[in-house]
Amino acid sequence: VLERVLRHLPEWQELYEQEGVEELTYGEVTVNIHDILDGLDELPPRQREAIELLCLRNMRECDAAALMLPGSTWASPVGGYKRTGLRKLAQRFNEVEAAMA
């Protein structure tokens, strides 16, 4: 769900700016735009960059690797940065949700 939310974050930001929509619901999961943006800001730079390139800009890993790791022939570190960043975001949201309960 989190990756799906991130892939549509630019559209959601526009919707938030124009109509004030702060929360989206996917199935049984409700996500607040401020939690997403705050969570992204808290990630280490490489994880944030990988999520931005792979999720927000919908780049292929090999293209993102060319930007993040010039001269490298391996794309897998970029995918690893993304997966680690997504895990940290999910953990953060679970903690926020538990604190609100």
C-alpha positions as CSV (number, residue, x, y, z in Angstrom):
1,V,0.0,0.0,0.0
2,L,2.8,2.4,0.9
3,E,4.5,2.1,-2.4
4,R,1.2,2.6,-4.2
5,V,0.6,5.8,-2.2
6,L,4.1,7.1,-3.0
7,R,3.6,6.4,-6.7
8,H,0.6,8.8,-6.6
9,L,2.1,11.3,-4.2
10,P,2.5,14.2,-6.7
11,E,-1.2,13.9,-7.7
12,W,-2.2,13.8,-4.0
13,Q,-0.1,16.8,-3.3
14,E,-1.9,18.7,-6.0
15,L,-5.3,17.5,-4.6
16,Y,-4.2,18.6,-1.2
17,E,-3.1,22.1,-2.4
18,Q,-6.3,22.6,-4.4
19,E,-9.0,20.9,-2.3
20,G,-7.3,20.3,1.1
21,V,-7.5,16.5,0.9
22,E,-5.2,15.3,3.7
23,E,-6.1,11.7,4.0
24,L,-6.5,8.8,1.5
25,T,-7.9,5.4,2.2
26,Y,-6.7,2.2,0.5
27,G,-8.8,-0.7,1.6
28,E,-8.7,-0.5,5.4
29,V,-5.6,1.7,5.5
30,T,-5.9,5.4,5.9
31,V,-2.8,7.5,5.2
32,N,-2.2,11.2,6.0
33,I,-0.2,13.3,3.6
34,H,1.7,15.0,6.4
35,D,2.8,11.6,7.8
36,I,4.1,10.6,4.3
37,L,6.0,13.9,3.8
38,D,7.4,13.9,7.4
39,G,8.5,10.3,7.0
40,L,10.3,10.9,3.8
41,D,12.1,13.9,5.3
42,E,13.3,11.6,8.2
43,L,14.9,9.0,5.9
44,P,18.6,9.0,5.2
45,P,19.5,10.8,1.9
46,R,20.2,7.7,-0.2
47,Q,16.9,6.0,0.9
48,R,14.9,9.1,0.2
49,E,16.6,9.6,-3.2
50,A,15.9,6.0,-4.2
51,I,12.2,6.3,-3.2
52,E,11.9,9.5,-5.0
53,L,13.4,8.1,-8.2
54,L,11.8,4.7,-8.2
55,C,8.4,5.5,-6.7
56,L,7.7,9.1,-7.3
57,R,9.3,9.4,-10.7
58,N,8.6,5.8,-11.7
59,M,12.2,5.2,-13.0
60,R,13.7,1.8,-13.7
61,E,16.3,0.7,-11.2
62,C,19.1,0.8,-13.8
63,D,18.2,4.4,-14.7
64,A,18.1,5.4,-11.0
65,A,21.4,3.7,-10.4
66,A,23.0,5.7,-13.2
67,L,22.0,8.9,-11.4
68,M,22.7,7.7,-7.9
69,L,25.8,5.6,-8.5
70,P,27.6,7.0,-11.6
71,G,29.9,4.5,-13.2
72,S,28.4,1.5,-11.3
73,T,27.2,-1.5,-13.3
74,W,25.0,-2.7,-10.4
75,A,21.4,-1.5,-9.9
76,S,20.7,-3.6,-6.9
77,P,22.0,-1.2,-4.2
78,V,19.3,1.3,-5.4
79,G,16.5,-1.3,-5.0
80,G,18.0,-2.1,-1.5
81,Y,17.9,1.6,-0.6
82,K,14.2,1.7,-1.7
83,R,13.2,-1.4,0.2
84,T,15.0,-0.3,3.4
85,G,13.4,3.2,3.1
86,L,9.9,1.7,2.6
87,R,10.4,-0.6,5.7
88,K,11.4,2.4,7.8
89,L,8.4,4.4,6.6
90,A,6.1,1.5,7.3
91,Q,7.6,1.1,10.8
92,R,7.2,4.8,11.4
93,F,3.5,4.7,10.4
94,N,2.8,1.6,12.6
95,E,4.4,3.5,15.5
96,V,2.4,6.6,14.9
97,E,-0.8,4.6,14.5
98,A,-0.1,2.7,17.7
99,A,0.5,5.9,19.6
100,M,-2.8,7.3,18.4
101,A,-4.8,4.2,19.5
